[in-house]
Amino acid sequence: MVKRLQIQLKTITKSLVDLSKKVEKLSGDLAKLEAKKTVPAKKTSAKKKTAPKKKSAAKKAPAKKTTQKTAKKSTAKKPAPKASPSAKATVLDSVLDVVKRSRKGVDIATLKKKTGLESRQLSNALYKLSKRGMIEAQSRGTYVKK
């Protein structure tokens, strides 16, 4: 009885390993296909305004995304809009401007009022700016430029 269970467990383990390999291979193939699809879509959207095509591609993609590789892709797409900072000021720029203008430092409540950001956005911006070395925490909740 114990041997039979051990044999069944080994068989199941092998099957699971094979399935995980197939899933990794399929997710890699899917990532390659999505990368190929996104490049031509950007080129055609620059020439022609085809908003419905982008929407349909965006709706189909999240249903298939189930791996960590696709999560990396979504973060890779985010910097593209930020590539043209001359057109619009980013969240980080707006927070940094408010901090630079203050002499004694600025607290979170003042930053919320002047930037119009929500708590989560403001927290993320402050974290990124402090990691980049542009600002530092004078005391808890008060930030000054470096």
Contacts in CASP RR format, 6 or more apart in sequence:
PFRMAT RR
TARGET T0000
AUTHOR 0000-0000-0000
METHOD contacts of the structure
MODEL  1
MVKRLQIQLKTITKSLVDLSKKVEKLSGDLAKLEAKKTVPAKKTSAKKKT
APKKKSAAKKAPAKKTTQKTAKKSTAKKPAPKASPSAKATVLDSVLDVVK
RSRKGVDIATLKKKTGLESRQLSNALYKLSKRGMIEAQSRGTYVKK
23 67 0 8 1.000
24 67 0 8 1.000
27 66 0 8 1.000
27 67 0 8 1.000
27 69 0 8 1.000
27 70 0 8 1.000
28 67 0 8 1.000
28 69 0 8 1.000
30 64 0 8 1.000
30 70 0 8 1.000
31 67 0 8 1.000
31 69 0 8 1.000
31 70 0 8 1.000
31 73 0 8 1.000
34 61 0 8 1.000
34 70 0 8 1.000
34 73 0 8 1.000
35 73 0 8 1.000
37 57 0 8 1.000
38 57 0 8 1.000
38 77 0 8 1.000
41 53 0 8 1.000
41 54 0 8 1.000
41 57 0 8 1.000
44 50 0 8 1.000
44 53 0 8 1.000
45 53 0 8 1.000
45 54 0 8 1.000
61 70 0 8 1.000
64 70 0 8 1.000
65 71 0 8 1.000
65 74 0 8 1.000
82 90 0 8 1.000
85 93 0 8 1.000
89 97 0 8 1.000
91 115 0 8 1.000
91 117 0 8 1.000
91 121 0 8 1.000
91 125 0 8 1.000
92 125 0 8 1.000
92 128 0 8 1.000
92 129 0 8 1.000
94 115 0 8 1.000
94 117 0 8 1.000
95 111 0 8 1.000
95 115 0 8 1.000
95 117 0 8 1.000
95 122 0 8 1.000
95 125 0 8 1.000
95 126 0 8 1.000
95 129 0 8 1.000
96 129 0 8 1.000
96 134 0 8 1.000
96 135 0 8 1.000
96 145 0 8 1.000
98 106 0 8 1.000
98 110 0 8 1.000
98 111 0 8 1.000
98 114 0 8 1.000
98 115 0 8 1.000
99 105 0 8 1.000
99 106 0 8 1.000
99 111 0 8 1.000
99 129 0 8 1.000
99 135 0 8 1.000
99 143 0 8 1.000
99 144 0 8 1.000
99 145 0 8 1.000
100 145 0 8 1.000
102 110 0 8 1.000
102 144 0 8 1.000
104 144 0 8 1.000
105 138 0 8 1.000
105 142 0 8 1.000
105 143 0 8 1.000
105 144 0 8 1.000
106 114 0 8 1.000
106 142 0 8 1.000
106 143 0 8 1.000
106 144 0 8 1.000
107 141 0 8 1.000
107 142 0 8 1.000
107 143 0 8 1.000
108 122 0 8 1.000
108 141 0 8 1.000
111 117 0 8 1.000
111 122 0 8 1.000
111 126 0 8 1.000
111 143 0 8 1.000
112 118 0 8 1.000
112 119 0 8 1.000
112 122 0 8 1.000
115 122 0 8 1.000
117 125 0 8 1.000
126 135 0 8 1.000
126 143 0 8 1.000
129 135 0 8 1.000
130 136 0 8 1.000
130 137 0 8 1.000
130 143 0 8 1.000
133 146 0 8 1.000
134 145 0 8 1.000
134 146 0 8 1.000
135 143 0 8 1.000
135 144 0 8 1.000
135 145 0 8 1.000
135 146 0 8 1.000
136 143 0 8 1.000
136 144 0 8 1.000
136 145 0 8 1.000
136 146 0 8 1.000
137 143 0 8 1.000
138 144 0 8 1.000
END
